[in-house]
């Protein structure tokens, strides 16, 4: 790959992300088309975003996103169900205490007391 001097100078700037430069996207018409597409999406209340996940969940996430984008009563049910499921798991009070109580060591008579010693004398 051959770089021009202006491209090399741009690459040396701090914060440069490889492949994230408007001029590499293509022609000005292509750039305009993408901007117009994103404007149309935002007018419809939609946003484009990237999600990281397992390959095996790819179709599931796409289907879910498609259903939610329809904004139908079914989509509202899905949203409500997901919010409840996520909220139940994340806001359980006493979760750590319940976890500690479920330990197999509960009820085992462990002697956790240590003998008290004064320590040793040190010349300073």
ChimeraX attribute file (.defattr): number of C-alpha atoms within 10 A of each C-alpha:
attribute: neighborCount
match mode: 1-to-1
recipient: residues
	/A:1	2
	/A:2	6
	/A:3	9
	/A:4	8
	/A:5	9
	/A:6	8
	/A:7	10
	/A:8	11
	/A:9	10
	/A:10	12
	/A:11	14
	/A:12	9
	/A:13	9
	/A:14	7
	/A:15	7
	/A:16	11
	/A:17	9
	/A:18	7
	/A:19	9
	/A:20	9
	/A:21	10
	/A:22	10
	/A:23	10
	/A:24	9
	/A:25	12
	/A:26	9
	/A:27	11
	/A:28	11
	/A:29	9
	/A:30	11
	/A:31	15
	/A:32	11
	/A:33	12
	/A:34	13
	/A:35	12
	/A:36	12
	/A:37	11
	/A:38	15
	/A:39	14
	/A:40	13
	/A:41	13
	/A:42	12
	/A:43	9
	/A:44	10
	/A:45	9
	/A:46	12
	/A:47	12
	/A:48	7
	/A:49	5
	/A:50	5
	/A:51	7
	/A:52	7
	/A:53	9
	/A:54	8
	/A:55	8
	/A:56	8
	/A:57	11
	/A:58	13
	/A:59	10
	/A:60	11
	/A:61	14
	/A:62	11
	/A:63	12
	/A:64	14
	/A:65	12
	/A:66	12
	/A:67	15
	/A:68	17
	/A:69	14
	/A:70	11
	/A:71	11
	/A:72	11
	/A:73	10
	/A:74	12
	/A:75	17
	/A:76	14
	/A:77	12
	/A:78	15
	/A:79	15
	/A:80	11
	/A:81	12
	/A:82	12
	/A:83	11
	/A:84	12
	/A:85	11
	/A:86	10
	/A:87	11
	/A:88	11
	/A:89	10
	/A:90	10
	/A:91	9
	/A:92	9
	/A:93	10
	/A:94	9
	/A:95	12
	/A:96	10
	/A:97	9
	/A:98	10
	/A:99	9
	/A:100	12
	/A:101	12
	/A:102	10
	/A:103	9
	/A:104	8
	/A:105	10
	/A:106	10
	/A:107	8
	/A:108	7
	/A:109	7
	/A:110	8
	/A:111	6
	/A:112	5
	/A:113	6
	/A:114	6
	/A:115	4
	/A:116	6
	/A:117	6
	/A:118	5
	/A:119	6
	/A:120	5
	/A:121	6
	/A:122	5
	/A:123	3
	/A:124	3
